Amino acid sequence: MVPDFTYRTIHAPFEKNFLKEVLALYKIIFEDADETFFLERIQSKKSIMANLCYGNGNLIGFKIGYQYNESTFYSWVGGVHEDFRGKGIASELLQRQHLEAKKQGYSKMRTKSMNRFKPMMQLNLKNGFDIVQVYTNDSNQTKIVFEKSLD
């Protein structure tokens, strides 16, 4: 871990300023970011948790997830600002998310990705996820479902 990066884990309900901060980074990272979808999802799911990375006081990475079912935590969305990629931040956020989910009593992690997000797929596979399903959604996007035991 690089010393000038600080990590934080927070749970919903989130402060309004936090949502603005994460949404701003989300829109920088994802060119097709849908603000309405993001806010609806983050406000409608159970047991939302955000793992955050700050560099010099600025949010530079995040990983957000929520309860999928009683035993499974769903890692929904995350990313690292392009200026800070390749420094182990995404791996650290993933590890912290998994540790906190296990502490909360979850026994499994689940996430989805798409072929265009190869670094995310590689990160999942390197960290013990298995591909358990591939499907095409209503928007004609091919989704790859990953799962991992936390035991």
N, C-alpha and C positions, 0 to 999 in steps of 0.2 A: 504494500500500500504506500502510495506517495504521501509524504507528511503534510503537504499543504492542501490536501483534499480532506474534507470532513463529511462524515456520513450521518444520516439521521433516519429514523423510522418513525412515522406518525400514522395515526389511525383516524378514521372518520368519526365524527363530523369534522370537516376541514374548514379552516378560516377562509374567508373570501379572498384575502391577499394571497394565500397559498395557491388557490385555484387559478388566480390570474398569472402567477409566476410559472406554474406548471403548464398552463395553457399556452403561454408565450413560447416556452421551450418546445412544446409539442408541435406548434405551428412552424418552428424553425426546422425541426428534425424531419417532419413528415410533410412533403410538398402537397399531398392530397388531404391534409388535415381537415376534419369536419368538426368545428367547434361545438355545434349543437349536439351532435352524436356523443362527443367526449363528455360534455356536461351532463347530458341525460344519463349516460352510463354510470358516471362517477357518483351521481346522486340517487341512483335507483338500486344499486347492488348492496348486498349485505357484507358486513365486515370488511370494508375497503381498507387497504393498507398501502401506504406509499413509502418506498425506500428512496432516499434522496442523496445526491452527492453535490457538494458545494466546492467551488474553487475560488479562493479570494472573496468569499461571501456571496458569490453568484451561483445560482442553480445551474449545473452543467450536465446533470444526468438524473434520471428517475426510472423507477420500476414500480408499477401500480398493479395491484391484484385484488381479488375478492373471493368470498366463499362461493365455490361451485356447487358443493353439496356438503353434507356433514363431515365427510372424511377428506375432501379434496379442495385444495386452494388453487384458484385459477390465476395465473400470471397473465394479465391482460395486455398491458402496453408498457413500453419502456424505450429509452434511447439515451444516447450521449451526444452532446453537441459535437459537431465534426472537428472542432479545434482540439478536442480532448480525447479523441478515439485512439485506441492502441495503447492505452496506459493502464489497462486492467480494471477500469471503472465498471463496465458492464458485468464483468465476472464478479466483482465485489458486491455489486447491487444484487445480483442473482443469489450469491451465497447468503447474504444478509436476509433476503426475502425468504429463502428456504428455511433458515434457522428460526426466524420469527414465526413462520407458518407452523413449523414443528412444535415450537413452544406453545402455540395456541391450540395444539391437539390434532392438527391435520396429519394424515399419514401419506398423502399423495399430492404431487404437484401436477398441474395440467397447463398446457399453453398451446397456442396455434401460431403458425407462421405461413409465409408464402415463399415460393421459390425465389422471388425477387429480393428477399431479405436473407441472402446466403450467410452473412456474418452471424445473424441471430440463430439460424438453423445450426450452424457449426458450434456456436456457444452452447446451445441446448444439448447437442450430441456429446460434446466434450464433458458436459456436466451430468452425464448419466441418464438423460432422457431417452426414451424409445419412441419411435414413430408408431402410433397405434391406429391411425386412420388417415385417409386422404379422401377429400370430397370436394365437390363444386357447389358453391353457395348460390343463392338467388341472383347475385350480381355477376354470375359466371366467373368467379374467382376460385382458383384451386387452393384449398386450405389443407395444411398438413398439421395434424394433431399429434402433440408430444405428451407423454406422461412419464413420471418418475416417482418411485417410492421414496419416502422420507425416512424409512426405517433404517 
